[in-house]
């Protein structure tokens, strides 16, 4: 299903479709990775059988084998090498909607959002296949659907061209996607190879991300890279407090004043052993200080 917008490229009025000029677009990098993996798989397939899908796909056994959990991520970067439409429509959706969402929430945030949608979709698929007794999920559709739904939530009244022809509001397109995926998950769309569970998980995650105002800023590389500096500074401050002689003397002087006030009020016999030692230590320090002067 092709998706495009008739307002794209207009300079008279700014729309969500204005071209993003940043050459380091995360969306473009994700597309390049997906396409590269697709062509590598297509080149090295044997007898029409993919060599990467069994290794990278999220399977029923993935959820029960922790050492295979990396497949929750890798399945989202491999597509059917015998069906170019599989990767084509995913990358078209990612290209048109991903760049806009990326510009809206930022590059790092979009990357983490997209990868989180992929991972959650992989987990949902693996659990579903485990219950059903078998199955395998591949493709970027979980992340692409999540991105498309998030676009519709940010720009619900933006028009897109369905099949490059029919103008449709973004929110209507989102509702149609979710409706078709629900029908497919309920078995109302015949014997389909589509991983509807992955699509629905991506849509649900996107809605939660938007309405709950989630973000992944706590995973920002800048914040993580600053942690060693933070702990070094904290450690340095703690050391200064511990080894500050003036501060220690001031504390002893305050304690000595308290003890002398106690002697004046209750007599020397009221002192504890600890208080006597403190007073003796303070007196000795004062004598040493006078001798040095």
PyMOL commands that set and color helices and strands:
alter all, ss='L'
color gray80, all
select helices_A, chain A and resi 26-44+53-56+62-64+66-68+71-77+84-105+107-132+141-154+170-185+196-211+217-219+221-242+245-266+268-270+273-292
alter helices_A, ss='H'
color red, helices_A
select strands_A, chain A and resi 3-4+58-59+136-137+159-162+166-169
alter strands_A, ss='S'
color yellow, strands_A
deselect
rebuild
show_as cartoon
